[in-house]
Amino acid sequence: MRKLVVLSFISLDGILQAPGGPDEDTSGNFKYGGWTVSYADEVSNNIMGEQMSMPFDLLLGRKTGEVKTGSFV
């Protein structure tokens, strides 16, 4: 059995949608894509870089799969 590590961006009011870019996920008329960018700093960038530099399998939910690939794979 593998260890499951969840790496997520979540705002204090519970928003998980479109942290990366303005056009990442506009479903439900979400207009605030890229909301994490202004909060990034050297510490958070180093943590993300460390987490993403390790080998990993990526488990995507249905919506994320559709956003990233254009269709669910």
Backbone as a printed PyTorch tensor [residue, N CA C, xyz], in Angstrom:
tensor([[[  0.8470,  -1.1660,   0.0000],
         [  0.0000,   0.0000,   0.0000],
         [  0.8970,   1.2340,   0.0000]],

        [[  0.5270,   2.2290,  -0.7640],
         [  1.2930,   3.4700,  -0.8480],
         [  0.7590,   4.5190,   0.1170]],

        [[  1.6330,   5.4290,   0.4450],
         [  1.2320,   6.5770,   1.2450],
         [  0.5790,   7.5870,   0.3100]],

        [[ -0.5320,   8.1400,   0.7180],
         [ -1.2370,   9.1470,  -0.0620],
         [ -0.9000,  10.5200,   0.5090]],

        [[ -0.3350,  11.3810,  -0.3200],
         [  0.0020,  12.7420,   0.0820],
         [ -0.8890,  13.6830,  -0.7060]],

        [[ -1.5870,  14.5460,  -0.0070],
         [ -2.4730,  15.5130,  -0.6510],
         [ -1.7840,  16.8640,  -0.6460]],

        [[ -1.6140,  17.4120,  -1.8180],
         [ -1.0180,  18.7300,  -1.9810],
         [ -2.0970,  19.6170,  -2.5690]],

        [[ -2.5960,  20.5380,  -1.7740],
         [ -3.7510,  21.3130,  -2.2030],
         [ -3.6070,  22.7750,  -1.8360]],

        [[ -4.1820,  23.6170,  -2.6580],
         [ -4.2840,  25.0420,  -2.3640],
         [ -5.7190,  25.2970,  -1.9390]],

        [[ -5.8980,  25.8490,  -0.7670],
         [ -7.2520,  26.1390,  -0.2880],
         [ -7.2570,  27.4920,   0.4100]],

        [[ -8.2400,  28.3110,   0.0790],
         [ -8.3540,  29.6160,   0.7270],
         [ -9.0310,  29.4520,   2.0860]],

        [[ -8.9650,  30.4810,   2.9030],
         [ -9.5870,  30.4280,   4.2290],
         [-11.0960,  30.2370,   4.1570]],

        [[-11.7080,  30.6480,   3.0380],
         [-13.1500,  30.4500,   2.9040],
         [-13.4810,  29.1740,   2.1170]],

        [[-12.4910,  28.2930,   1.9400],
         [-12.7470,  26.9660,   1.3800],
         [-12.6640,  26.8400,  -0.1280]],

        [[-12.1300,  27.8220,  -0.8150],
         [-12.0280,  27.7540,  -2.2740],
         [-10.8460,  26.8790,  -2.6730]],

        [[-11.1100,  25.8840,  -3.4920],
         [-10.0790,  25.0000,  -4.0250],
         [ -9.9160,  25.1870,  -5.5270]],

        [[-10.6970,  26.0330,  -6.1150],
         [-10.8110,  26.1440,  -7.5680],
         [ -9.7630,  27.0660,  -8.1700]],

        [[ -9.1400,  26.6390,  -9.2570],
         [ -8.2960,  27.4290, -10.1450],
         [ -7.2180,  28.2480,  -9.4480]],

        [[ -6.3250,  27.6090,  -8.6930],
         [ -5.2870,  28.4000,  -8.0460],
         [ -4.1990,  28.8760,  -8.9950]],

        [[ -4.0270,  28.2020, -10.1390],
         [ -2.8670,  28.4460, -10.9740],
         [ -2.9510,  29.5760, -11.9770]],

        [[ -4.0830,  29.7700, -12.6110],
         [ -4.1550,  30.7710, -13.6640],
         [ -5.5640,  31.2430, -13.8990]],

        [[ -5.7330,  32.4150, -14.5020],
         [ -7.0530,  33.0080, -14.6750],
         [ -8.0060,  32.1880, -15.5350]],

        [[ -7.4880,  31.3980, -16.4540],
         [ -8.3410,  30.6010, -17.3370],
         [ -8.3190,  29.1160, -16.9920]],

        [[ -7.7650,  28.7670, -15.8340],
         [ -7.6030,  27.3620, -15.4700],
         [ -8.9350,  26.6370, -15.3240]],

        [[ -9.8790,  27.2350, -14.6340],
         [-11.1890,  26.5920, -14.4340],
         [-12.2120,  27.6910, -14.2020]],

        [[-12.9770,  27.9780, -15.2170],
         [-13.9810,  29.0470, -15.1130],
         [-15.3860,  28.4870, -14.9120]],

        [[-15.4810,  27.1940, -14.5850],
         [-16.8030,  26.6030, -14.3990],
         [-17.5560,  27.2970, -13.2690]],

        [[-18.8540,  27.3790, -13.4170],
         [-19.6940,  28.0610, -12.4290],
         [-19.4460,  29.5560, -12.4020]],

        [[-18.9620,  30.1090, -13.5300],
         [-18.6440,  31.5380, -13.6520],
         [-17.5910,  32.0040, -12.6540]],

        [[-16.6560,  31.1020, -12.2800],
         [-15.5800,  31.4690, -11.3560],
         [-14.6430,  32.4410, -12.0440]],

        [[-14.4650,  33.6250, -11.4730],
         [-13.7160,  34.7160, -12.1060],
         [-12.3790,  34.9950, -11.4370]],

        [[-11.9790,  34.1760, -10.4700],
         [-10.8100,  34.5230,  -9.6670],
         [ -9.6590,  33.5370,  -9.8380]],

        [[ -9.5620,  32.9350, -11.0100],
         [ -8.4730,  32.0110, -11.2710],
         [ -7.1240,  32.6780, -11.0630]],

        [[ -6.1780,  31.9020, -10.5670],
         [ -4.8550,  32.4380, -10.2800],
         [ -4.7730,  33.1250,  -8.9260]],

        [[ -5.7600,  32.8660,  -8.0840],
         [ -5.8490,  33.5750,  -6.8020],
         [ -4.6710,  33.3090,  -5.8810]],

        [[ -3.9050,  32.2350,  -6.0660],
         [ -2.7760,  31.9510,  -5.1720],
         [ -1.5220,  32.7440,  -5.5230]],

        [[ -1.4300,  33.2270,  -6.7410],
         [ -0.1990,  33.8550,  -7.2260],
         [  0.2590,  35.0060,  -6.3340]],

        [[ -0.6270,  35.8600,  -5.9400],
         [ -0.2200,  37.0210,  -5.1400],
         [  0.1980,  36.6540,  -3.7130]],

        [[ -0.0810,  35.4150,  -3.2960],
         [  0.2890,  34.9750,  -1.9480],
         [  1.5720,  34.1500,  -1.9290]],

        [[  2.1040,  33.8310,  -3.0800],
         [  3.3220,  33.0160,  -3.1460],
         [  4.5260,  33.8240,  -2.6800]],

        [[  5.4350,  33.1400,  -2.0040],
         [  6.6830,  33.7630,  -1.5930],
         [  7.7900,  32.7210,  -1.6990]],

        [[  8.9870,  33.0800,  -1.3080],
         [ 10.1250,  32.1750,  -1.4330],
         [  9.9110,  30.8820,  -0.6480]],

        [[  9.3540,  30.9830,   0.5400],
         [  9.1210,  29.8050,   1.3770],
         [  8.1200,  28.8620,   0.7060]],

        [[  6.9730,  29.3960,   0.2800],
         [  5.9650,  28.5300,  -0.3510],
         [  6.4790,  27.9530,  -1.6710]],

        [[  7.2370,  28.7360,  -2.4240],
         [  7.8080,  28.2300,  -3.6740],
         [  8.8020,  27.0980,  -3.4150]],

        [[  9.5990,  27.2250,  -2.3540],
         [ 10.5540,  26.1650,  -2.0140],
         [  9.8350,  24.8940,  -1.5880]],

        [[  8.7750,  25.0350,  -0.8070],
         [  8.0020,  23.8730,  -0.3680],
         [  7.3770,  23.1750,  -1.5680]],

        [[  6.7570,  23.9420,  -2.4580],
         [  6.1480,  23.3440,  -3.6510],
         [  7.2030,  22.6730,  -4.5300]],

        [[  8.3350,  23.3290,  -4.6990],
         [  9.4090,  22.7580,  -5.5040],
         [  9.9020,  21.4470,  -4.9300]],

        [[ 10.0340,  21.3930,  -3.6040],
         [ 10.4640,  20.1660,  -2.9360],
         [  9.4390,  19.0510,  -3.1260]],

        [[  8.1660,  19.3730,  -2.9350],
         [  7.1130,  18.3650,  -3.0890],
         [  7.0160,  17.8550,  -4.5180]],

        [[  7.1230,  18.7400,  -5.4700],
         [  6.9320,  18.3590,  -6.8710],
         [  8.1900,  17.7450,  -7.4950]],

        [[  9.3440,  17.8250,  -6.8220],
         [ 10.5710,  17.2720,  -7.3870],
         [ 10.7110,  15.7760,  -7.1140]],

        [[  9.9110,  15.2450,  -6.1920],
         [  9.9630,  13.8170,  -5.8920],
         [  9.1370,  13.0430,  -6.9180]],

        [[  9.5590,  11.8140,  -7.2240],
         [  8.7340,  10.9880,  -8.1260],
         [  7.3460,  10.7770,  -7.5080]],

        [[  6.3190,  10.8350,  -8.3460],
         [  4.9660,  10.6570,  -7.8210],
         [  4.0310,  10.1780,  -8.9160]],

        [[  2.9600,   9.5470,  -8.4920],
         [  1.8370,   9.2460,  -9.3660],
         [  0.8070,  10.3260,  -9.1060]],

        [[  0.1120,  10.7320, -10.1260],
         [ -0.8410,  11.8210, -10.0000],
         [ -2.2570,  11.2800, -10.0780]],

        [[ -3.0120,  11.5360,  -9.0510],
         [ -4.4140,  11.1290,  -9.0100],
         [ -5.2600,  12.3850,  -9.1830]],

        [[ -6.0010,  12.4410, -10.2810],
         [ -6.8280,  13.6030, -10.5750],
         [ -8.2970,  13.2390, -10.4200]],

        [[ -9.0600,  14.1800,  -9.9130],
         [-10.5050,  14.0210,  -9.9080],
         [-11.0590,  14.2650, -11.2950]],

        [[-12.3240,  13.9860, -11.4900],
         [-12.9440,  14.1290, -12.8120],
         [-12.8130,  15.5480, -13.3510]],

        [[-13.1440,  16.5430, -12.5590],
         [-13.1040,  17.9320, -13.0460],
         [-11.6800,  18.3680, -13.3710]],

        [[-10.7270,  18.0500, -12.5190],
         [ -9.3510,  18.4180, -12.7840],
         [ -8.8360,  17.7220, -14.0330]],

        [[ -9.1860,  16.4560, -14.1980],
         [ -8.7960,  15.7450, -15.4140],
         [ -9.3420,  16.3940, -16.6650]],

        [[-10.5870,  16.8380, -16.6040],
         [-11.1970,  17.5050, -17.7590],
         [-10.5190,  18.8440, -18.0380]],

        [[-10.2290,  19.6010, -17.0120],
         [ -9.5850,  20.9130, -17.1760],
         [ -8.1970,  20.7510, -17.7580]],

        [[ -7.4340,  19.8050, -17.2480],
         [ -6.0400,  19.6430, -17.6680],
         [ -5.8970,  19.0040, -19.0310]],

        [[ -6.8080,  18.1350, -19.4220],
         [ -6.6450,  17.3940, -20.6690],
         [ -7.6530,  17.7470, -21.7490]],

        [[ -8.7030,  18.4420, -21.3860],
         [ -9.7520,  18.7490, -22.3520],
         [-10.8080,  17.6450, -22.4030]],

        [[-10.4720,  16.4780, -21.9060],
         [-11.4130,  15.3790, -21.7850],
         [-10.8870,  14.4630, -20.6980]],

        [[-11.7550,  13.6640, -20.1520],
         [-11.3120,  12.7600, -19.0950],
         [-10.6040,  11.5690, -19.7080]],

        [[ -9.4380,  11.2830, -19.2140],
         [ -8.6220,  10.1690, -19.7400],
         [ -8.7600,   8.9960, -18.8130]]])
